[in-house]
Amino acid sequence: MSKKPRILVMDDEAQLRRICKRILDNMCDEVCLTENPDQAIGAYRERLGSDQRFDLVILDLMTPVGGTEAVHQRHHQPGSG
């Protein structure tokens, strides 16, 4: 039996986060919801070196600060690892 994935979802709209969770809950071991890029990056980094790391990250690209832009900026900050 294969392991179910752990998924991190970042969306600034609460209703969309709830819909994602409802859809993914039956298919996943865990669905972690975050509402902004800083929360998503924090959750991702917290688990990066563990056996509980995320298998998939879903980012809302239409947030006030786009998901991929925020991750890119944060990743390239000094001391961000």
N, C-alpha and C positions, 0 to 999 in steps of 0.2 A: 504494500500500500504506500503510495507516495504522500509526502507531507504536504499539507495545505499551506499556501503562501501567507505571509504577513504583508499587509499593504498599508502604506502611508498615503493619506489623501489630504491635500491642501486646497481649500476653497473658502473664499470670504463670505459666501452665502450659506447661512445655516440650513436652509431648506435643501440645498443641493448636497450638503454634507450628510444630512439625514437620509436622503434618497440613495446616495452612494453606499452608505453603511447598510441600509436595508437590502440592497441588491447584492453586495459583496459578502455579507455576514454568512450566508449559507455556503459560500464557496471557499472561504478563507479561515485560517486559524485565528487571525486577528486583523481588525481594521482600526487603524489609529487615525483620528480626525484632527486636523489643525486648521486654523482660520487665517493664518498669514505666513509669509515666507520665514520669518524669524522662528516661529513655533515649529514649522516643518523642519528647518535646518537643525534646530535644537533636538527634536525627537530623533532625527536621522543620525546625528552625531552621537547621541547618547547610546545608541545601539550598535554603532558601526563595528566596534571590536568584539562584540558578543555573539553568542549563538542565537540571539533573539533579533538579529538584524532584519531589516525589511527586504523583501524579495522584489517589491515593486513600489514605485513612488508615482502618484498621480497628482499633477500640478494644474491648477487653474491658471491659464495663460492670460486671462482678462482681468486680473486683480488690478487695483490702482498701481501697484508696482508689480509688473508681470512676474509670474512664478520663475520662469527660466532666467530672466534678467536678475532677479533678486538672488537666486542661488549662485549664479555666475559671479555677481559682485561680492557676495559674502564669501565664496570659496577663495577668491583672490585677495582678500584682505590680509594684511600682515598678521601673523599669529593665528590664522584660521585653520591651519593644519592642512 
